Amino acid sequence: MNPSQDIKQPVQPAANPKRNEREFSVGRRGEGRERPKSEFEEHVLQVDRVSRTVKGGKRVRFRALVIIGNRNGKIAMGVGKAAEVQVAVQKAVTIAKKNILVIPIVNETIPYPIDIHSGAAHIILKPAKPGTSVIAGGTIRVICNLAGIRNLVAKILGTANKINNAQTTMLALSQMAKRHAEENPNGVK
């Protein structure tokens, strides 16, 4: 008897081509798939659980407030609702990408002071000297950092509602951008 015959070789299972296709295909919800790198950074500012009373009881959903920006003068906000938090955030990002605002940044700050009321929200934004950094509350701080504003003094008066404060801040920045475009028609910053 040959000693090499005593050692049994492990039997490899036959390759099933359908099984291999399934293993290497994209999994549930995009697992294993790399998303293309976006120019925008995303910041989830708030996630709330909201419920609505319907005939069978209460329906619970999630509402996400997301701010996106490229830290170079482009900024946007979006609010999305869905049954799951991740889907709500994705919807908010999609909505934000449709409403991108380009704002002027002069010497790392805003060109004009702004005092704006919108509903119960009252926002004051003032340009600041270099080295001051962003002195502001949470909502304004996130928006200004993602927009690329490095020096700013701001105050939130009135409501503490983050969505209203974010909308009012975006309104203030859009009015500032419109004024800057009117005063500088050549596009000079």
C-alpha positions as CSV (number, residue, x, y, z in Angstrom):
1,M,0.0,0.0,0.0
2,N,1.2,3.4,-0.9
3,P,1.4,5.8,2.0
4,S,0.1,8.7,-0.1
5,Q,-3.2,6.8,-0.7
6,D,-4.0,6.7,3.0
7,I,-4.2,10.5,3.2
8,K,-7.5,11.5,1.9
9,Q,-7.6,14.8,0.1
10,P,-10.5,17.2,1.1
11,V,-13.2,17.3,-1.4
12,Q,-13.9,20.7,-2.8
13,P,-17.6,21.3,-3.4
14,A,-18.5,22.0,-7.0
15,A,-18.8,25.7,-7.8
16,N,-22.3,26.9,-8.1
17,P,-22.3,29.9,-10.4
18,K,-25.7,31.2,-9.2
19,R,-24.5,31.2,-5.6
20,N,-21.3,33.1,-6.4
21,E,-23.3,35.7,-8.3
22,R,-25.4,36.3,-5.2
23,E,-22.5,36.5,-2.9
24,F,-20.7,39.2,-4.9
25,S,-23.8,41.2,-5.9
26,V,-24.7,44.4,-4.0
27,G,-26.3,43.5,-0.7
28,R,-29.4,45.0,1.0
29,R,-29.5,48.7,1.1
30,G,-26.3,49.2,-0.8
31,E,-24.0,47.3,1.5
32,G,-20.6,46.9,0.0
33,R,-21.2,49.7,-2.5
34,E,-19.0,52.8,-2.3
35,R,-20.8,56.1,-2.8
36,P,-19.0,58.6,-4.9
37,K,-17.3,61.3,-2.9
38,S,-19.5,64.4,-2.7
39,E,-18.1,68.0,-2.6
40,F,-20.5,68.7,0.3
41,E,-20.1,67.8,3.9
42,E,-23.3,66.8,5.7
43,H,-24.2,67.6,9.2
44,V,-27.4,66.2,10.8
45,L,-28.5,69.1,13.0
46,Q,-31.6,67.5,14.5
47,V,-33.6,64.2,14.4
48,D,-37.1,64.2,15.9
49,R,-39.7,61.5,16.4
50,V,-43.0,62.9,15.2
51,S,-46.3,61.0,15.4
52,R,-49.7,61.5,13.8
53,T,-52.9,60.1,15.0
54,V,-54.7,58.0,12.4
55,K,-57.7,55.7,12.4
56,G,-55.7,52.7,13.7
57,G,-53.7,54.6,16.4
58,K,-50.5,56.6,16.1
59,R,-48.1,56.6,13.2
60,V,-44.5,57.3,14.2
61,R,-42.1,58.8,11.7
62,F,-38.7,60.6,11.9
63,R,-37.9,64.1,10.8
64,A,-34.3,65.0,10.1
65,L,-32.8,68.5,9.6
66,V,-29.6,68.4,7.6
67,I,-27.2,71.1,6.7
68,I,-24.8,70.6,3.8
69,G,-21.9,72.8,2.7
70,N,-18.6,72.8,0.9
71,R,-16.8,75.2,3.3
72,N,-16.2,77.5,0.3
73,G,-19.4,79.6,0.0
74,K,-22.0,77.0,-0.9
75,I,-24.6,76.0,1.8
76,A,-28.0,74.4,1.9
77,M,-30.5,73.0,4.3
78,G,-33.1,70.3,4.0
79,V,-35.8,68.6,6.1
80,G,-36.9,65.1,5.4
81,K,-39.4,62.7,7.0
82,A,-39.5,59.0,6.8
83,A,-40.3,55.8,8.8
84,E,-36.6,55.3,9.4
85,V,-33.9,57.8,10.4
86,Q,-31.4,56.9,7.6
87,V,-34.1,57.4,4.9
88,A,-35.2,60.7,6.5
89,V,-31.5,61.9,6.4
90,Q,-31.1,60.8,2.8
91,K,-34.3,62.7,1.8
92,A,-33.1,65.8,3.6
93,V,-29.8,65.7,1.8
94,T,-31.6,65.3,-1.5
95,I,-33.8,68.3,-0.8
96,A,-30.8,70.3,0.4
97,K,-28.9,69.6,-2.9
98,K,-31.8,71.1,-4.9
99,N,-31.6,74.4,-2.9
100,I,-27.9,75.3,-2.8
101,L,-27.2,78.9,-1.9
102,V,-23.9,80.6,-2.9
103,I,-22.9,83.3,-0.5
104,P,-20.1,85.9,-0.6
105,I,-17.3,85.6,1.8
106,V,-15.1,88.6,2.2
107,N,-11.9,88.3,4.4
108,E,-13.3,85.1,5.9
109,T,-16.5,86.9,7.1
110,I,-19.8,88.2,5.8
111,P,-19.7,91.6,4.0
112,Y,-22.7,93.2,5.8
113,P,-24.4,93.1,9.2
114,I,-27.9,91.5,9.0
115,D,-30.8,91.8,11.4
116,I,-33.7,89.7,10.3
117,H,-37.1,88.5,11.6
118,S,-39.0,85.6,10.2
119,G,-42.0,84.4,12.2
120,A,-40.9,84.0,15.9
121,A,-37.2,83.8,14.9
122,H,-35.0,86.8,15.2
123,I,-31.4,86.5,14.0
124,I,-28.5,89.0,14.2
125,L,-25.4,88.4,12.1
126,K,-22.4,90.8,12.2
127,P,-19.0,90.6,10.4
128,A,-16.0,90.1,12.7
129,K,-12.3,90.9,12.5
130,P,-9.8,88.1,11.6
131,G,-9.1,85.8,14.5
132,T,-12.5,86.3,16.2
133,S,-13.8,82.8,15.0
134,V,-17.5,82.1,14.9
135,I,-19.3,83.3,18.1
136,A,-22.8,82.0,17.7
137,G,-25.4,79.5,18.8
138,G,-25.5,75.9,17.6
139,T,-27.6,76.3,14.5
140,I,-25.8,79.4,13.2
141,R,-22.4,78.0,14.1
142,V,-23.0,74.8,12.1
143,I,-24.3,76.8,9.0
144,C,-21.4,79.2,9.1
145,N,-18.8,76.5,9.6
146,L,-20.1,74.5,6.6
147,A,-20.4,77.6,4.5
148,G,-16.7,78.6,5.2
149,I,-17.3,81.7,7.3
150,R,-14.5,81.7,9.8
151,N,-15.2,85.0,11.7
152,L,-18.7,86.0,12.7
153,V,-20.6,87.3,15.7
154,A,-24.2,86.2,15.9
155,K,-27.2,86.1,18.2
156,I,-30.4,84.0,18.1
157,L,-33.3,85.9,19.7
158,G,-36.9,84.7,19.9
159,T,-37.5,81.0,19.3
160,A,-35.3,78.1,20.1
161,N,-36.7,76.0,17.3
162,K,-33.8,74.8,15.2
163,I,-35.7,74.5,12.0
164,N,-37.0,78.0,12.2
165,N,-33.6,79.4,13.2
166,A,-31.9,77.5,10.3
167,Q,-34.5,78.8,7.8
168,T,-34.1,82.4,9.1
169,T,-30.3,82.1,8.9
170,M,-30.5,80.8,5.3
171,L,-32.9,83.7,4.5
172,A,-30.5,86.2,6.0
173,L,-27.6,84.8,4.0
174,S,-29.6,84.8,0.7
175,Q,-30.6,88.5,1.3
176,M,-26.9,89.3,1.9
177,A,-25.9,87.4,-1.3
178,K,-28.5,89.3,-3.3
179,R,-27.4,92.7,-1.9
180,H,-23.7,91.8,-2.6
181,A,-24.6,90.8,-6.2
182,E,-26.4,94.1,-6.7
183,E,-23.5,96.2,-5.3
184,N,-20.9,94.2,-7.1
185,P,-22.3,93.4,-10.6
186,N,-18.9,92.3,-11.9
187,G,-18.7,89.4,-9.4
188,V,-15.8,91.0,-7.6
189,K,-15.6,89.9,-3.9
